[in-house]
Amino acid sequence: FPSHDRAFVKGRGLVSVAGNESIAVAATSVDADDAINVTLEGSSNDMAIPSYYVVRTASTGFTIYFSAPFTGSCNWSVINQ
């Protein structure tokens, strides 16, 4: 593959969530076709981890929506596609 076709990390970070059903992440490098990866880390052992989905706004960032209020942290990365 030519070097310009390879995937690479465009941005990454960690956001804390305190009992919310969503969290907005500012990431101006997000394009319409980038991959957004999210890993949830709960704040306690007995916590039910909700399902989630991501909605992007190109050049602005993305919002992570949870199926139930979530408390913990979200590790995220944006991969160029």
VMD Tcl script that builds the backbone (N, CA, C; Angstrom):
set m [mol new atoms 243]
animate dup $m
set s [atomselect $m all]
$s set {name element resname resid chain x y z} {
  {N N PHE 1 A 0.840 -1.191 0.000}
  {CA C PHE 1 A 0.000 0.000 0.000}
  {C C PHE 1 A 0.878 1.245 0.000}
  {N N PRO 2 A 0.496 2.268 -0.726}
  {CA C PRO 2 A 1.215 3.546 -0.595}
  {C C PRO 2 A 1.047 4.077 0.826}
  {N N SER 3 A 2.014 4.821 1.305}
  {CA C SER 3 A 1.990 5.286 2.692}
  {C C SER 3 A 0.763 6.137 3.014}
  {N N HIS 4 A 0.206 6.851 2.042}
  {CA C HIS 4 A -0.956 7.690 2.316}
  {C C HIS 4 A -2.238 6.874 2.505}
  {N N ASP 5 A -2.213 5.570 2.189}
  {CA C ASP 5 A -3.396 4.726 2.348}
  {C C ASP 5 A -3.431 3.988 3.677}
  {N N ARG 6 A -2.381 4.063 4.463}
  {CA C ARG 6 A -2.332 3.323 5.715}
  {C C ARG 6 A -3.118 4.024 6.810}
  {N N ALA 7 A -3.721 3.211 7.656}
  {CA C ALA 7 A -4.447 3.754 8.808}
  {C C ALA 7 A -3.451 4.243 9.849}
  {N N PHE 8 A -3.770 5.318 10.527}
  {CA C PHE 8 A -2.947 5.832 11.610}
  {C C PHE 8 A -3.828 6.536 12.623}
  {N N VAL 9 A -3.337 6.648 13.848}
  {CA C VAL 9 A -4.093 7.290 14.921}
  {C C VAL 9 A -4.046 8.801 14.729}
  {N N LYS 10 A -5.208 9.410 14.589}
  {CA C LYS 10 A -5.305 10.862 14.421}
  {C C LYS 10 A -5.514 11.577 15.741}
  {N N GLY 11 A -6.060 10.863 16.718}
  {CA C GLY 11 A -6.320 11.464 18.018}
  {C C GLY 11 A -6.693 10.395 19.011}
  {N N ARG 12 A -6.437 10.675 20.271}
  {CA C ARG 12 A -6.834 9.743 21.329}
  {C C ARG 12 A -6.966 10.510 22.621}
  {N N GLY 13 A -7.699 9.932 23.562}
  {CA C GLY 13 A -7.879 10.622 24.823}
  {C C GLY 13 A -8.659 9.793 25.818}
  {N N LEU 14 A -8.928 10.413 26.944}
  {CA C LEU 14 A -9.659 9.801 28.044}
  {C C LEU 14 A -10.619 10.848 28.581}
  {N N VAL 15 A -11.884 10.481 28.703}
  {CA C VAL 15 A -12.880 11.378 29.286}
  {C C VAL 15 A -13.542 10.675 30.457}
  {N N SER 16 A -13.852 11.429 31.489}
  {CA C SER 16 A -14.552 10.897 32.653}
  {C C SER 16 A -16.038 11.172 32.516}
  {N N VAL 17 A -16.846 10.225 32.993}
  {CA C VAL 17 A -18.295 10.337 32.928}
  {C C VAL 17 A -18.839 10.122 34.340}
  {N N ALA 18 A -19.719 11.000 34.775}
  {CA C ALA 18 A -20.261 10.924 36.133}
  {C C ALA 18 A -21.776 10.731 36.105}
  {N N GLY 19 A -22.217 9.493 35.873}
  {CA C GLY 19 A -23.644 9.197 35.905}
  {C C GLY 19 A -24.438 9.814 34.784}
  {N N ASN 20 A -23.853 9.926 33.613}
  {CA C ASN 20 A -24.524 10.552 32.474}
  {C C ASN 20 A -24.969 9.510 31.459}
  {N N GLU 21 A -25.918 9.898 30.609}
  {CA C GLU 21 A -26.350 9.023 29.524}
  {C C GLU 21 A -25.647 9.353 28.216}
  {N N SER 22 A -24.782 10.394 28.225}
  {CA C SER 22 A -23.980 10.717 27.048}
  {C C SER 22 A -22.794 11.576 27.475}
  {N N ILE 23 A -21.791 11.601 26.610}
  {CA C ILE 23 A -20.628 12.470 26.836}
  {C C ILE 23 A -20.146 12.942 25.469}
  {N N ALA 24 A -19.941 14.246 25.335}
  {CA C ALA 24 A -19.450 14.825 24.089}
  {C C ALA 24 A -17.936 14.898 24.143}
  {N N VAL 25 A -17.290 14.536 23.040}
  {CA C VAL 25 A -15.838 14.563 22.935}
  {C C VAL 25 A -15.461 15.492 21.790}
  {N N ALA 26 A -14.693 16.537 22.094}
  {CA C ALA 26 A -14.211 17.443 21.056}
  {C C ALA 26 A -12.991 16.817 20.395}
  {N N ALA 27 A -13.074 16.608 19.097}
  {CA C ALA 27 A -11.960 16.041 18.327}
  {C C ALA 27 A -12.063 16.602 16.916}
  {N N THR 28 A -11.430 17.738 16.683}
  {CA C THR 28 A -11.578 18.439 15.406}
  {C C THR 28 A -10.996 17.671 14.231}
  {N N SER 29 A -10.192 16.637 14.503}
  {CA C SER 29 A -9.583 15.874 13.413}
  {C C SER 29 A -10.496 14.792 12.846}
  {N N VAL 30 A -11.709 14.635 13.382}
  {CA C VAL 30 A -12.615 13.568 12.931}
  {C C VAL 30 A -13.167 13.891 11.538}
  {N N ASP 31 A -12.970 12.939 10.615}
  {CA C ASP 31 A -13.547 13.038 9.277}
  {C C ASP 31 A -14.754 12.106 9.197}
  {N N ALA 32 A -15.515 12.230 8.122}
  {CA C ALA 32 A -16.735 11.438 7.959}
  {C C ALA 32 A -16.474 9.944 7.829}
  {N N ASP 33 A -15.251 9.531 7.436}
  {CA C ASP 33 A -14.986 8.104 7.235}
  {C C ASP 33 A -13.977 7.523 8.218}
  {N N ASP 34 A -13.589 8.247 9.256}
  {CA C ASP 34 A -12.644 7.724 10.245}
  {C C ASP 34 A -13.303 6.694 11.148}
  {N N ALA 35 A -12.498 5.797 11.681}
  {CA C ALA 35 A -12.981 4.834 12.673}
  {C C ALA 35 A -12.831 5.458 14.055}
  {N N ILE 36 A -13.863 5.322 14.876}
  {CA C ILE 36 A -13.821 5.822 16.255}
  {C C ILE 36 A -13.932 4.606 17.170}
  {N N ASN 37 A -12.907 4.382 17.971}
  {CA C ASN 37 A -12.888 3.256 18.905}
  {C C ASN 37 A -13.089 3.775 20.315}
  {N N VAL 38 A -13.914 3.071 21.101}
  {CA C VAL 38 A -14.207 3.474 22.472}
  {C C VAL 38 A -14.099 2.247 23.376}
  {N N THR 39 A -13.461 2.411 24.522}
  {CA C THR 39 A -13.407 1.378 25.555}
  {C C THR 39 A -13.918 1.997 26.848}
  {N N LEU 40 A -14.881 1.336 27.488}
  {CA C LEU 40 A -15.451 1.829 28.745}
  {C C LEU 40 A -14.770 1.159 29.926}
  {N N GLU 41 A -14.516 1.936 30.968}
  {CA C GLU 41 A -13.988 1.404 32.216}
  {C C GLU 41 A -14.887 1.884 33.337}
  {N N GLY 42 A -15.564 0.944 33.999}
  {CA C GLY 42 A -16.508 1.291 35.058}
  {C C GLY 42 A -15.807 1.729 36.329}
  {N N SER 43 A -16.585 2.323 37.223}
  {CA C SER 43 A -16.023 2.858 38.460}
  {C C SER 43 A -16.100 1.874 39.627}
  {N N SER 44 A -16.786 0.732 39.452}
  {CA C SER 44 A -16.876 -0.248 40.540}
  {C C SER 44 A -17.007 -1.653 39.965}
  {N N ASN 45 A -16.748 -2.669 40.778}
  {CA C ASN 45 A -16.771 -4.059 40.322}
  {C C ASN 45 A -18.164 -4.559 39.969}
  {N N ASP 46 A -19.177 -4.124 40.689}
  {CA C ASP 46 A -20.522 -4.660 40.490}
  {C C ASP 46 A -21.380 -3.839 39.531}
  {N N MET 47 A -20.756 -2.948 38.824}
  {CA C MET 47 A -21.498 -2.052 37.944}
  {C C MET 47 A -21.847 -2.733 36.619}
  {N N ALA 48 A -23.082 -2.588 36.212}
  {CA C ALA 48 A -23.483 -3.088 34.893}
  {C C ALA 48 A -22.994 -2.098 33.838}
  {N N ILE 49 A -22.223 -2.572 32.894}
  {CA C ILE 49 A -21.717 -1.697 31.830}
  {C C ILE 49 A -22.793 -1.611 30.746}
  {N N PRO 50 A -23.250 -0.415 30.418}
  {CA C PRO 50 A -24.306 -0.283 29.409}
  {C C PRO 50 A -23.770 -0.479 27.999}
  {N N SER 51 A -24.669 -0.737 27.086}
  {CA C SER 51 A -24.271 -0.695 25.684}
  {C C SER 51 A -24.157 0.774 25.289}
  {N N TYR 52 A -23.486 1.038 24.186}
  {CA C TYR 52 A -23.280 2.425 23.766}
  {C C TYR 52 A -23.183 2.499 22.244}
  {N N TYR 53 A -23.361 3.690 21.737}
  {CA C TYR 53 A -23.108 3.949 20.325}
  {C C TYR 53 A -22.525 5.346 20.198}
  {N N VAL 54 A -21.896 5.606 19.060}
  {CA C VAL 54 A -21.184 6.858 18.825}
  {C C VAL 54 A -21.827 7.583 17.649}
  {N N VAL 55 A -22.032 8.889 17.804}
  {CA C VAL 55 A -22.522 9.737 16.716}
  {C C VAL 55 A -21.467 10.809 16.459}
  {N N ARG 56 A -20.969 10.858 15.247}
  {CA C ARG 56 A -19.910 11.817 14.896}
  {C C ARG 56 A -20.476 13.079 14.282}
  {N N THR 57 A -19.750 14.159 14.462}
  {CA C THR 57 A -19.956 15.400 13.733}
  {C C THR 57 A -18.595 15.752 13.156}
  {N N ALA 58 A -18.421 15.527 11.853}
  {CA C ALA 58 A -17.126 15.739 11.216}
  {C C ALA 58 A -16.574 17.122 11.530}
  {N N SER 59 A -15.280 17.180 11.784}
  {CA C SER 59 A -14.521 18.403 12.097}
  {C C SER 59 A -14.864 19.000 13.457}
  {N N THR 60 A -15.720 18.339 14.233}
  {CA C THR 60 A -16.104 18.836 15.553}
  {C C THR 60 A -15.796 17.822 16.637}
  {N N GLY 61 A -16.179 16.563 16.412}
  {CA C GLY 61 A -15.972 15.523 17.401}
  {C C GLY 61 A -17.058 14.478 17.322}
  {N N PHE 62 A -17.376 13.887 18.468}
  {CA C PHE 62 A -18.393 12.855 18.505}
  {C C PHE 62 A -19.004 12.807 19.902}
  {N N THR 63 A -20.182 12.180 19.979}
  {CA C THR 63 A -20.866 11.992 21.246}
  {C C THR 63 A -21.057 10.502 21.463}
  {N N ILE 64 A -20.759 10.042 22.680}
  {CA C ILE 64 A -20.986 8.655 23.056}
  {C C ILE 64 A -22.289 8.618 23.850}
  {N N TYR 65 A -23.257 7.836 23.378}
  {CA C TYR 65 A -24.546 7.686 24.052}
  {C C TYR 65 A -24.600 6.318 24.730}
  {N N PHE 66 A -25.054 6.277 25.986}
  {CA C PHE 66 A -25.140 5.045 26.763}
  {C C PHE 66 A -26.592 4.623 26.916}
  {N N SER 67 A -26.834 3.304 27.031}
  {CA C SER 67 A -28.196 2.793 27.193}
  {C C SER 67 A -28.723 3.017 28.606}
  {N N ALA 68 A -27.838 3.362 29.540}
  {CA C ALA 68 A -28.209 3.669 30.927}
  {C C ALA 68 A -27.153 4.623 31.471}
  {N N PRO 69 A -27.452 5.374 32.525}
  {CA C PRO 69 A -26.439 6.274 33.083}
  {C C PRO 69 A -25.145 5.515 33.407}
  {N N PHE 70 A -24.030 6.076 32.989}
  {CA C PHE 70 A -22.722 5.432 33.149}
  {C C PHE 70 A -21.813 6.318 33.982}
  {N N THR 71 A -21.072 5.691 34.899}
  {CA C THR 71 A -20.050 6.384 35.675}
  {C C THR 71 A -18.738 5.644 35.488}
  {N N GLY 72 A -17.743 6.339 35.036}
  {CA C GLY 72 A -16.442 5.728 34.799}
  {C C GLY 72 A -15.647 6.566 33.824}
  {N N SER 73 A -14.857 5.907 33.007}
  {CA C SER 73 A -14.066 6.632 32.016}
  {C C SER 73 A -14.185 5.959 30.657}
  {N N CYS 74 A -13.946 6.754 29.619}
  {CA C CYS 74 A -13.988 6.280 28.241}
  {C C CYS 74 A -12.642 6.596 27.594}
  {N N ASN 75 A -11.940 5.556 27.207}
  {CA C ASN 75 A -10.744 5.726 26.390}
  {C C ASN 75 A -11.198 5.738 24.943}
  {N N TRP 76 A -10.720 6.677 24.158}
  {CA C TRP 76 A -11.146 6.749 22.769}
  {C C TRP 76 A -9.953 6.995 21.855}
  {N N SER 77 A -10.113 6.583 20.604}
  {CA C SER 77 A -9.125 6.876 19.574}
  {C C SER 77 A -9.840 7.068 18.245}
  {N N VAL 78 A -9.256 7.904 17.421}
  {CA C VAL 78 A -9.759 8.153 16.080}
  {C C VAL 78 A -8.693 7.634 15.107}
  {N N ILE 79 A -9.095 6.709 14.241}
  {CA C ILE 79 A -8.182 6.093 13.288}
  {C C ILE 79 A -8.516 6.583 11.886}
  {N N ASN 80 A -7.526 7.133 11.218}
  {CA C ASN 80 A -7.704 7.578 9.836}
  {C C ASN 80 A -8.009 6.382 8.952}
  {N N GLN 81 A -8.991 6.513 8.078}
  {CA C GLN 81 A -9.362 5.436 7.157}
  {C C GLN 81 A -9.141 5.867 5.731}
}
mol reanalyze $m
mol bondsrecalc $m
mol representation Tube
mol addrep $m
